[in-house]
């Protein structure tokens, strides 16, 4: 296991021209997740989504994939609107936010990022 990153999750401003790379976007994404409860809700929602997707694939119940996506966003949006008090970055950057959800999940689950 690698070194644990103790990122302080500080708010970052969005550049005037937007983000050009995922590497530029990720620090902004982390800054949009300063509240610990929000981050934990994201990890919970992402984990449950992956379990539901695995079930859907194994059982070939494809409608469950939609349920997996919806419930994942519900957990995250509760975290943003109630605890973080900001608008989810997924509204402005849906693809990069989706990728970063899994990047953060992987870092937390593998112990690379303090939670």
URNOR-V44060 format. One record per residue. RES is the residue in one letter. SS is DSSP state (hx for helix, st for strand, lp for the rest). Layout:
RES,SS / RES,SS
This chain:
X,lp / X,lp / X,lp / X,lp / X,st / X,lp / X,lp / X,lp / X,lp / X,lp / X,lp / X,lp / X,lp / X,lp / X,lp / X,lp / X,lp / X,lp / X,lp / X,lp / X,lp / X,hx / X,hx / X,hx / X,hx / X,hx / X,hx / X,hx / X,hx / X,hx / X,hx / X,lp / X,lp / X,lp / X,lp / X,hx / X,hx / X,hx / X,hx / X,hx / X,hx / X,hx / X,hx / X,hx / X,hx / X,hx / X,hx / X,hx / X,hx / X,hx / X,hx / X,hx / X,hx / X,hx / X,hx / X,hx / X,hx / X,hx / X,hx / X,lp / X,lp / X,lp / X,hx / X,hx / X,hx / X,hx / X,hx / X,hx / X,hx / X,hx / X,hx / X,hx / X,hx / X,hx / X,hx / X,hx / X,hx / X,hx / X,hx / X,hx / X,hx / X,hx / X,hx / X,hx / X,lp / X,lp / X,lp / X,lp / X,hx / X,hx / X,hx / X,lp / X,lp / X,hx / X,hx / X,hx / X,hx / X,hx / X,hx / X,hx / X,hx / X,hx / X,hx / X,hx / X,hx / X,hx / X,hx / X,hx / X,hx / X,lp / X,lp / X,lp / X,st / X,lp / X,lp
